[in-house]
Amino acid sequence: MAKIARNGIKKDGLTTFNYAPGDNRQGVGMPTKVAKKYYVNNLSDLQKQAHKLRFASQGEFEKRADTMPAMDKSYGKYHWKSLKYYDVNLLYKIMDQGKADVAPVSTTDGQLATKGSALG
């Protein structure tokens, strides 16, 4: 199928590229300084410290079966200190401002490399 598509767009003077090895998945992120303060190195550590941490969500992460419910099933229920909803585009800013400690992230977010964030 990819070959057919590649040949089809060549006629229009376009080029396709091979798939990139990266994969954009959902995860949880937190500022590195917060991860160090609470000794969070993995999702198991995060679950144990959740009662001390403020979770900022876009409103979907804690509902999708493959995200927070799957984490609860694997590691035990995450009992956050607080859970507040924000626009997805503001989650890094909310953490930068110290209004939240943890938020859902896409694993290919550029902010992960530039904002000093830890990823779980």
C-alpha positions as CSV (number, residue, x, y, z in Angstrom):
1,M,0.0,0.0,0.0
2,A,2.8,2.4,0.9
3,K,4.5,1.7,-2.5
4,I,1.3,2.5,-4.3
5,A,1.0,5.8,-2.4
6,R,4.7,6.6,-3.0
7,N,4.4,6.1,-6.7
8,G,1.1,8.0,-6.8
9,I,2.6,11.2,-5.3
10,K,5.7,11.0,-7.4
11,K,3.5,11.9,-10.3
12,D,2.7,15.2,-8.5
13,G,6.4,15.9,-7.9
14,L,6.3,15.0,-4.2
15,T,8.5,12.6,-2.1
16,T,7.7,10.4,0.8
17,F,10.1,9.5,3.6
18,N,10.5,6.3,5.5
19,Y,8.9,6.1,8.9
20,A,10.8,7.8,11.7
21,P,11.9,5.5,14.5
22,G,10.2,7.6,17.2
23,D,6.8,6.9,18.4
24,N,4.4,9.5,19.9
25,R,2.8,8.0,23.0
26,Q,1.1,9.3,26.1
27,G,3.1,9.5,29.3
28,V,3.4,11.5,32.5
29,G,5.9,14.3,32.9
30,M,7.1,16.3,35.8
31,P,9.9,18.9,36.4
32,T,13.2,17.2,37.1
33,K,13.5,19.2,40.4
34,V,10.2,17.8,41.6
35,A,11.1,14.3,40.6
36,K,14.4,14.6,42.6
37,K,12.6,16.2,45.6
38,Y,10.2,13.3,45.9
39,Y,12.7,10.6,44.7
40,V,10.5,9.7,41.7
41,N,12.5,7.6,39.2
42,N,9.7,5.5,37.7
43,L,5.9,5.0,37.7
44,S,6.0,2.9,40.8
45,D,7.8,5.7,42.7
46,L,5.3,8.2,41.3
47,Q,2.3,6.1,42.6
48,K,3.9,6.0,46.1
49,Q,4.3,9.8,46.1
50,A,1.1,10.8,44.3
51,H,-0.7,11.9,47.5
52,K,1.9,14.7,47.8
53,L,1.7,15.8,44.1
54,R,-0.7,18.0,42.2
55,F,-1.9,16.5,38.9
56,A,-2.8,18.8,36.0
57,S,-4.8,17.1,33.3
58,Q,-6.4,18.0,30.0
59,G,-9.5,16.0,31.1
60,E,-8.8,12.9,29.0
61,F,-5.8,11.2,30.5
62,E,-7.5,9.9,33.6
63,K,-10.4,8.5,31.6
64,R,-8.8,6.7,28.7
65,A,-8.3,2.9,29.4
66,D,-4.8,3.0,28.1
67,T,-3.5,5.8,30.3
68,M,-4.3,6.5,34.0
69,P,-6.7,3.5,34.4
70,A,-3.9,1.2,33.1
71,M,-1.4,2.8,35.4
72,D,-3.8,2.3,38.4
73,K,-4.2,-1.3,37.4
74,S,-0.4,-1.9,37.1
75,Y,0.9,0.1,40.0
76,G,-2.1,0.7,42.4
77,K,-4.4,3.6,42.5
78,Y,-2.8,7.1,42.2
79,H,-4.3,9.2,44.9
80,W,-3.3,12.7,43.8
81,K,-3.1,15.6,46.3
82,S,-5.2,17.5,43.8
83,L,-6.4,17.1,40.2
84,K,-7.2,20.2,38.1
85,Y,-8.1,20.5,34.5
86,Y,-6.3,22.9,32.1
87,D,-6.1,23.4,28.3
88,V,-3.6,20.9,27.0
89,N,-1.5,23.7,25.5
90,L,-0.9,25.1,29.0
91,L,0.2,22.0,30.9
92,Y,4.0,22.8,30.7
93,K,3.4,26.4,31.6
94,I,1.3,25.3,34.6
95,M,4.1,23.1,35.8
96,D,6.7,25.9,35.1
97,Q,4.6,28.3,37.3
98,G,4.6,25.7,40.1
99,K,0.8,25.3,40.0
100,A,1.1,21.6,39.3
101,D,3.7,18.9,39.8
102,V,2.7,16.2,37.2
103,A,0.9,16.3,33.9
104,P,0.2,14.0,30.9
105,V,2.6,14.6,28.1
106,S,3.3,13.2,24.6
107,T,6.6,11.4,24.6
108,T,7.8,13.4,21.6
109,D,7.1,16.8,23.1
110,G,10.0,19.1,22.4
111,Q,9.5,20.7,25.9
112,L,10.7,17.4,27.4
113,A,14.2,18.2,26.1
114,T,14.2,21.9,26.8
115,K,12.2,22.3,30.1
116,G,14.1,20.0,32.5
117,S,11.3,17.5,32.7
118,A,11.3,13.9,33.8
119,L,9.2,11.4,31.9
120,G,7.4,8.3,33.1
